[in-house]
């Protein structure tokens, strides 16, 4: 259970995520209670849920990060030692 706002709605990323419309305590409590009722009614339903972000489980969705890390390491090595 999370909240949604503006352009952020994590429920669009996966069926197992519930996005409450606001962060009011009663709203969050109701969403949690509903999630518990849903689980009690069908404990295995979560396994059937779908991700809507196929690259989320990709081991390296941003292949360029290895190159960025290498370049940052080179810059780091050229910096003067930090003073204590």
N, CA, C and O atoms as CSV, one atom per row, in Angstrom:
chain,resi,resn,atom,element,x,y,z
A,1,UNK,N,N,0.858,-1.177,0.000
A,1,UNK,CA,C,0.000,0.000,0.000
A,1,UNK,C,C,0.895,1.228,0.000
A,1,UNK,O,O,1.812,1.350,0.812
A,2,UNK,N,N,0.615,2.119,-0.912
A,2,UNK,CA,C,1.330,3.390,-1.003
A,2,UNK,C,C,0.314,4.457,-1.382
A,2,UNK,O,O,-0.853,4.149,-1.624
A,3,UNK,N,N,0.743,5.684,-1.433
A,3,UNK,CA,C,-0.164,6.731,-1.888
A,3,UNK,C,C,0.211,7.138,-3.302
A,3,UNK,O,O,1.332,6.904,-3.755
A,4,UNK,N,N,-0.716,7.736,-3.973
A,4,UNK,CA,C,-0.428,8.263,-5.315
A,4,UNK,C,C,-0.605,9.777,-5.273
A,4,UNK,O,O,-1.357,10.316,-4.461
A,5,UNK,N,N,0.099,10.433,-6.160
A,5,UNK,CA,C,-0.038,11.881,-6.285
A,5,UNK,C,C,0.502,12.295,-7.634
A,5,UNK,O,O,1.350,11.617,-8.214
A,6,UNK,N,N,0.009,13.405,-8.125
A,6,UNK,CA,C,0.443,13.965,-9.413
A,6,UNK,C,C,0.601,12.861,-10.446
A,6,UNK,O,O,-0.377,12.212,-10.819
A,7,UNK,N,N,1.830,12.644,-10.912
A,7,UNK,CA,C,2.066,11.648,-11.953
A,7,UNK,C,C,2.641,10.345,-11.391
A,7,UNK,O,O,3.115,9.514,-12.166
A,8,UNK,N,N,2.615,10.139,-10.065
A,8,UNK,CA,C,3.163,8.927,-9.459
A,8,UNK,C,C,2.027,8.025,-8.999
A,8,UNK,O,O,1.240,8.390,-8.125
A,9,UNK,N,N,1.953,6.851,-9.596
A,9,UNK,CA,C,0.969,5.857,-9.183
A,9,UNK,C,C,1.613,4.492,-9.361
A,9,UNK,O,O,1.548,3.901,-10.439
A,10,UNK,N,N,2.237,3.992,-8.293
A,10,UNK,CA,C,2.976,2.732,-8.387
A,10,UNK,C,C,2.086,1.543,-8.699
A,10,UNK,O,O,2.586,0.506,-9.134
A,11,UNK,N,N,0.775,1.663,-8.489
A,11,UNK,CA,C,-0.134,0.562,-8.820
A,11,UNK,C,C,-0.121,0.276,-10.318
A,11,UNK,O,O,-0.483,-0.821,-10.744
A,12,UNK,N,N,0.287,1.244,-11.107
A,12,UNK,CA,C,0.383,1.001,-12.552
A,12,UNK,C,C,1.579,0.128,-12.891
A,12,UNK,O,O,1.678,-0.376,-14.010
A,13,UNK,N,N,2.502,-0.060,-11.928
A,13,UNK,CA,C,3.699,-0.866,-12.172
A,13,UNK,C,C,3.471,-2.354,-11.910
A,13,UNK,O,O,4.095,-3.199,-12.552
A,14,UNK,N,N,2.572,-2.682,-10.963
A,14,UNK,CA,C,2.364,-4.089,-10.610
A,14,UNK,C,C,0.990,-4.259,-9.985
A,14,UNK,O,O,0.517,-3.394,-9.247
A,15,UNK,N,N,0.354,-5.386,-10.290
A,15,UNK,CA,C,-0.977,-5.661,-9.769
A,15,UNK,C,C,-1.011,-5.799,-8.243
A,15,UNK,O,O,-2.066,-5.612,-7.637
A,16,UNK,N,N,0.111,-6.118,-7.620
A,16,UNK,CA,C,0.143,-6.304,-6.164
A,16,UNK,C,C,0.318,-5.005,-5.390
A,16,UNK,O,O,0.347,-5.028,-4.160
A,17,UNK,N,N,0.432,-3.895,-6.067
A,17,UNK,CA,C,0.602,-2.606,-5.389
A,17,UNK,C,C,-0.738,-1.888,-5.352
A,17,UNK,O,O,-1.430,-1.778,-6.364
A,18,UNK,N,N,-1.087,-1.408,-4.182
A,18,UNK,CA,C,-2.321,-0.649,-3.998
A,18,UNK,C,C,-1.937,0.803,-3.782
A,18,UNK,O,O,-1.136,1.103,-2.897
A,19,UNK,N,N,-2.492,1.706,-4.571
A,19,UNK,CA,C,-2.231,3.139,-4.429
A,19,UNK,C,C,-3.465,3.818,-3.860
A,19,UNK,O,O,-4.505,3.895,-4.514
A,20,UNK,N,N,-3.339,4.305,-2.647
A,20,UNK,CA,C,-4.431,5.059,-2.029
A,20,UNK,C,C,-4.426,6.473,-2.606
A,20,UNK,O,O,-3.372,6.987,-2.980
A,21,UNK,N,N,-5.583,7.093,-2.678
A,21,UNK,CA,C,-5.652,8.418,-3.287
A,21,UNK,C,C,-5.005,9.532,-2.467
A,21,UNK,O,O,-4.717,10.603,-3.002
A,22,UNK,N,N,-4.771,9.292,-1.163
A,22,UNK,CA,C,-4.149,10.315,-0.327
A,22,UNK,C,C,-3.466,9.647,0.859
A,22,UNK,O,O,-3.513,8.424,0.995
A,23,UNK,N,N,-2.834,10.442,1.717
A,23,UNK,CA,C,-2.102,9.877,2.851
A,23,UNK,C,C,-2.858,10.051,4.172
A,23,UNK,O,O,-2.271,9.920,5.246
A,24,UNK,N,N,-4.124,10.339,4.094
A,24,UNK,CA,C,-4.941,10.423,5.287
A,24,UNK,C,C,-4.893,9.083,6.027
A,24,UNK,O,O,-4.976,8.026,5.401
A,25,UNK,N,N,-4.762,9.122,7.339
A,25,UNK,CA,C,-4.638,7.907,8.128
A,25,UNK,C,C,-5.774,6.926,7.890
A,25,UNK,O,O,-5.539,5.723,7.778
A,26,UNK,N,N,-7.000,7.423,7.813
A,26,UNK,CA,C,-8.148,6.543,7.598
A,26,UNK,C,C,-8.105,5.917,6.202
A,26,UNK,O,O,-8.450,4.748,6.034
A,27,UNK,N,N,-7.690,6.681,5.221
A,27,UNK,CA,C,-7.574,6.153,3.858
A,27,UNK,C,C,-6.556,5.020,3.813
A,27,UNK,O,O,-6.822,3.967,3.234
A,28,UNK,N,N,-5.389,5.235,4.422
A,28,UNK,CA,C,-4.347,4.200,4.444
A,28,UNK,C,C,-4.831,2.984,5.233
A,28,UNK,O,O,-4.619,1.848,4.809
A,29,UNK,N,N,-5.481,3.214,6.379
A,29,UNK,CA,C,-6.000,2.104,7.193
A,29,UNK,C,C,-7.014,1.285,6.405
A,29,UNK,O,O,-6.995,0.055,6.456
A,30,UNK,N,N,-7.890,1.954,5.683
A,30,UNK,CA,C,-8.883,1.238,4.875
A,30,UNK,C,C,-8.220,0.430,3.767
A,30,UNK,O,O,-8.636,-0.693,3.481
A,31,UNK,N,N,-7.194,0.995,3.144
A,31,UNK,CA,C,-6.483,0.269,2.074
A,31,UNK,C,C,-5.775,-0.955,2.641
A,31,UNK,O,O,-5.781,-2.019,2.022
A,32,UNK,N,N,-5.163,-0.810,3.819
A,32,UNK,CA,C,-4.505,-1.953,4.452
A,32,UNK,C,C,-5.522,-3.013,4.853
A,32,UNK,O,O,-5.281,-4.207,4.670
A,33,UNK,N,N,-6.651,-2.587,5.397
A,33,UNK,CA,C,-7.699,-3.544,5.781
A,33,UNK,C,C,-8.218,-4.285,4.556
A,33,UNK,O,O,-8.449,-5.493,4.610
A,34,UNK,N,N,-8.401,-3.569,3.455
A,34,UNK,CA,C,-8.877,-4.220,2.229
A,34,UNK,C,C,-7.840,-5.206,1.704
A,34,UNK,O,O,-8.187,-6.295,1.246
A,35,UNK,N,N,-6.570,-4.823,1.769
A,35,UNK,CA,C,-5.508,-5.737,1.335
A,35,UNK,C,C,-5.523,-7.012,2.182
A,35,UNK,O,O,-5.333,-8.108,1.655
A,36,UNK,N,N,-5.745,-6.875,3.473
A,36,UNK,CA,C,-5.820,-8.045,4.368
A,36,UNK,C,C,-7.022,-8.911,4.022
A,36,UNK,O,O,-6.913,-10.136,3.974
A,37,UNK,N,N,-8.169,-8.282,3.780
A,37,UNK,CA,C,-9.370,-9.051,3.403
A,37,UNK,C,C,-9.147,-9.789,2.086
A,37,UNK,O,O,-9.526,-10.951,1.943
A,38,UNK,N,N,-8.531,-9.105,1.130
A,38,UNK,CA,C,-8.250,-9.742,-0.159
A,38,UNK,C,C,-7.318,-10.938,0.017
A,38,UNK,O,O,-7.512,-11.982,-0.605
A,39,UNK,N,N,-6.305,-10.779,0.869
A,39,UNK,CA,C,-5.368,-11.880,1.106
A,39,UNK,C,C,-6.068,-13.056,1.789
A,39,UNK,O,O,-5.852,-14.211,1.422
A,40,UNK,N,N,-6.898,-12.759,2.775
A,40,UNK,CA,C,-7.609,-13.832,3.472
A,40,UNK,C,C,-8.549,-14.578,2.530
A,40,UNK,O,O,-8.739,-15.787,2.666
A,41,UNK,N,N,-9.134,-13.861,1.581
A,41,UNK,CA,C,-10.052,-14.483,0.629
A,41,UNK,C,C,-9.319,-15.335,-0.397
A,41,UNK,O,O,-9.845,-16.351,-0.853
A,42,UNK,N,N,-8.112,-14.928,-0.761
A,42,UNK,CA,C,-7.353,-15.655,-1.798
A,42,UNK,C,C,-5.859,-15.495,-1.536
A,42,UNK,O,O,-5.210,-14.668,-2.177
A,43,UNK,N,N,-5.298,-16.278,-0.597
A,43,UNK,CA,C,-3.886,-16.108,-0.206
A,43,UNK,C,C,-2.879,-16.281,-1.350
A,43,UNK,O,O,-1.790,-15.710,-1.297
A,44,UNK,N,N,-3.219,-17.043,-2.361
A,44,UNK,CA,C,-2.283,-17.272,-3.466
A,44,UNK,C,C,-2.476,-16.318,-4.643
A,44,UNK,O,O,-1.749,-16.409,-5.632
A,45,UNK,N,N,-3.430,-15.417,-4.552
A,45,UNK,CA,C,-3.731,-14.519,-5.675
A,45,UNK,C,C,-2.539,-13.656,-6.066
A,45,UNK,O,O,-2.369,-13.332,-7.241
A,46,UNK,N,N,-1.716,-13.283,-5.098
A,46,UNK,CA,C,-0.557,-12.438,-5.401
A,46,UNK,C,C,0.406,-13.059,-6.385
A,46,UNK,O,O,1.060,-12.352,-7.151
A,47,UNK,N,N,0.499,-14.392,-6.371
A,47,UNK,CA,C,1.403,-15.077,-7.301
A,47,UNK,C,C,0.937,-14.956,-8.742
A,47,UNK,O,O,1.740,-15.070,-9.668
A,48,UNK,N,N,-0.359,-14.726,-8.935
A,48,UNK,CA,C,-0.897,-14.605,-10.291
A,48,UNK,C,C,-0.837,-13.170,-10.807
A,48,UNK,O,O,-1.081,-12.923,-11.988
A,49,UNK,N,N,-0.518,-12.239,-9.939
A,49,UNK,CA,C,-0.468,-10.830,-10.333
A,49,UNK,C,C,0.643,-10.600,-11.354
A,49,UNK,O,O,1.613,-11.355,-11.423
A,50,UNK,N,N,0.483,-9.565,-12.124
A,50,UNK,CA,C,1.408,-9.275,-13.214
A,50,UNK,C,C,2.166,-7.970,-12.999
A,50,UNK,O,O,1.632,-6.999,-12.464
A,51,UNK,N,N,3.421,-7.977,-13.431
A,51,UNK,CA,C,4.197,-6.745,-13.475
A,51,UNK,C,C,3.866,-6.028,-14.782
A,51,UNK,O,O,3.682,-6.667,-15.817
A,52,UNK,N,N,3.795,-4.738,-14.730
A,52,UNK,CA,C,3.556,-3.937,-15.931
A,52,UNK,C,C,4.825,-3.184,-16.330
A,52,UNK,O,O,4.787,-2.236,-17.115
A,53,UNK,N,N,5.962,-3.638,-15.759
A,53,UNK,CA,C,7.266,-3.061,-16.060
A,53,UNK,C,C,8.223,-4.213,-16.382
A,53,UNK,O,O,8.987,-4.629,-15.512
A,54,UNK,N,N,8.198,-4.728,-17.591
A,54,UNK,CA,C,9.012,-5.906,-17.917
A,54,UNK,C,C,10.492,-5.742,-17.630
A,54,UNK,O,O,11.154,-6.722,-17.289
A,55,UNK,N,N,11.030,-4.558,-17.754
A,55,UNK,CA,C,12.466,-4.355,-17.542
A,55,UNK,C,C,12.832,-4.327,-16.063
A,55,UNK,O,O,14.017,-4.321,-15.729
A,56,UNK,N,N,11.845,-4.310,-15.169
A,56,UNK,CA,C,12.119,-4.209,-13.741
A,56,UNK,C,C,13.008,-5.344,-13.241
A,56,UNK,O,O,13.889,-5.120,-12.411
A,57,UNK,N,N,12.789,-6.542,-13.730
A,57,UNK,CA,C,13.572,-7.689,-13.291
A,57,UNK,C,C,14.779,-7.957,-14.184
A,57,UNK,O,O,15.530,-8.901,-13.937
A,58,UNK,N,N,14.973,-7.155,-15.201
A,58,UNK,CA,C,16.125,-7.294,-16.084
A,58,UNK,C,C,17.386,-7.045,-15.266
A,58,UNK,O,O,17.473,-6.024,-14.584
A,59,UNK,N,N,18.369,-7.948,-15.311
A,59,UNK,CA,C,19.558,-7.769,-14.480
A,59,UNK,C,C,20.336,-6.500,-14.784
A,59,UNK,O,O,21.039,-5.995,-13.910
A,60,UNK,N,N,20.235,-5.981,-15.969
A,60,UNK,CA,C,20.948,-4.758,-16.301
A,60,UNK,C,C,20.126,-3.932,-17.292
A,60,UNK,O,O,20.464,-3.859,-18.474
A,61,UNK,N,N,19.044,-3.310,-16.807
A,61,UNK,CA,C,18.207,-2.553,-17.733
A,61,UNK,C,C,18.903,-1.319,-18.298
A,61,UNK,O,O,18.490,-0.784,-19.327
A,62,UNK,N,N,19.968,-0.867,-17.617
A,62,UNK,CA,C,20.700,0.296,-18.098
A,62,UNK,C,C,22.152,-0.112,-18.321
A,62,UNK,O,O,23.014,0.126,-17.474
A,63,UNK,N,N,22.405,-0.718,-19.447
A,63,UNK,CA,C,23.727,-1.252,-19.753
A,63,UNK,C,C,24.814,-0.178,-19.674
A,63,UNK,O,O,25.972,-0.507,-19.417
A,64,UNK,N,N,24.479,1.077,-19.883
A,64,UNK,CA,C,25.466,2.155,-19.871
A,64,UNK,C,C,26.038,2.415,-18.477
A,64,UNK,O,O,27.067,3.080,-18.361
A,65,UNK,N,N,25.402,1.910,-17.417
A,65,UNK,CA,C,25.869,2.187,-16.062
A,65,UNK,C,C,27.264,1.622,-15.797
A,65,UNK,O,O,28.033,2.222,-15.046
A,66,UNK,N,N,27.603,0.486,-16.395
A,66,UNK,CA,C,28.947,-0.059,-16.221
A,66,UNK,C,C,29.989,0.924,-16.751
A,66,UNK,O,O,31.027,1.135,-16.124
A,67,UNK,N,N,29.708,1.516,-17.895
A,67,UNK,CA,C,30.636,2.486,-18.488
A,67,UNK,C,C,30.724,3.746,-17.628
A,67,UNK,O,O,31.810,4.289,-17.428
A,68,UNK,N,N,29.587,4.206,-17.123
A,68,UNK,CA,C,29.581,5.388,-16.258
A,68,UNK,C,C,30.407,5.118,-15.003
A,68,UNK,O,O,31.200,5.965,-14.590
A,69,UNK,N,N,30.229,3.947,-14.396
A,69,UNK,CA,C,30.986,3.601,-13.188
A,69,UNK,C,C,32.481,3.577,-13.473
A,69,UNK,O,O,33.272,4.061,-12.664
A,70,UNK,N,N,32.872,3.028,-14.597
A,70,UNK,CA,C,34.284,2.975,-14.969
A,70,UNK,C,C,34.852,4.389,-15.108
A,70,UNK,O,O,35.935,4.678,-14.598
A,71,UNK,N,N,34.128,5.257,-15.789
A,71,UNK,CA,C,34.589,6.637,-15.978
A,71,UNK,C,C,34.645,7.391,-14.658
A,71,UNK,O,O,35.577,8.162,-14.429
A,72,UNK,N,N,33.672,7.183,-13.791
A,72,UNK,CA,C,33.702,7.827,-12.478
A,72,UNK,C,C,34.889,7.346,-11.652
A,72,UNK,O,O,35.496,8.126,-10.918
A,73,UNK,N,N,35.219,6.060,-11.771
A,73,UNK,CA,C,36.392,5.523,-11.069
A,73,UNK,C,C,37.661,6.203,-11.516
A,73,UNK,O,O,38.533,6.483,-10.694
A,74,UNK,N,N,37.787,6.478,-12.806
A,74,UNK,CA,C,38.971,7.160,-13.328
A,74,UNK,C,C,39.070,8.576,-12.758
A,74,UNK,O,O,40.150,9.028,-12.378
A,75,UNK,N,N,37.936,9.268,-12.704
A,75,UNK,CA,C,37.915,10.619,-12.144
A,75,UNK,C,C,38.286,10.560,-10.664
A,75,UNK,O,O,39.083,11.373,-10.195
A,76,UNK,N,N,37.725,9.618,-9.934
A,76,UNK,CA,C,37.980,9.467,-8.499
A,76,UNK,C,C,39.472,9.261,-8.233
A,76,UNK,O,O,40.021,9.815,-7.281
A,77,UNK,N,N,40.122,8.461,-9.080
A,77,UNK,CA,C,41.551,8.180,-8.886
A,77,UNK,C,C,42.396,9.422,-9.088
A,77,UNK,O,O,43.480,9.511,-8.512
A,78,UNK,N,N,41.947,10.386,-9.882
A,78,UNK,CA,C,42.715,11.596,-10.142
A,78,UNK,C,C,42.517,12.673,-9.076
A,78,UNK,O,O,43.235,13.673,-9.079
A,79,UNK,N,N,41.571,12.491,-8.178
A,79,UNK,CA,C,41.326,13.505,-7.140
A,79,UNK,C,C,42.442,13.465,-6.098
A,79,UNK,O,O,42.995,12.405,-5.807
A,80,UNK,N,N,42.765,14.634,-5.541
A,80,UNK,CA,C,43.776,14.646,-4.481
A,80,UNK,C,C,43.223,13.935,-3.240
A,80,UNK,O,O,42.009,13.874,-3.049
A,81,UNK,N,N,44.106,13.403,-2.406
A,81,UNK,CA,C,43.645,12.715,-1.197
A,81,UNK,C,C,42.888,13.679,-0.292
A,81,UNK,O,O,43.201,14.867,-0.229
A,82,UNK,N,N,41.910,13.158,0.390
A,82,UNK,CA,C,41.127,13.973,1.336
A,82,UNK,C,C,41.957,14.243,2.580
A,82,UNK,O,O,42.740,13.401,3.021
A,83,UNK,N,N,41.773,15.428,3.134
A,83,UNK,CA,C,42.490,15.783,4.369
A,83,UNK,C,C,41.635,15.410,5.575
A,83,UNK,O,O,40.411,15.540,5.546
A,84,UNK,N,N,42.281,14.953,6.618
A,84,UNK,CA,C,41.558,14.580,7.846
A,84,UNK,C,C,41.298,15.774,8.713
A,84,UNK,O,O,40.702,15.642,9.782
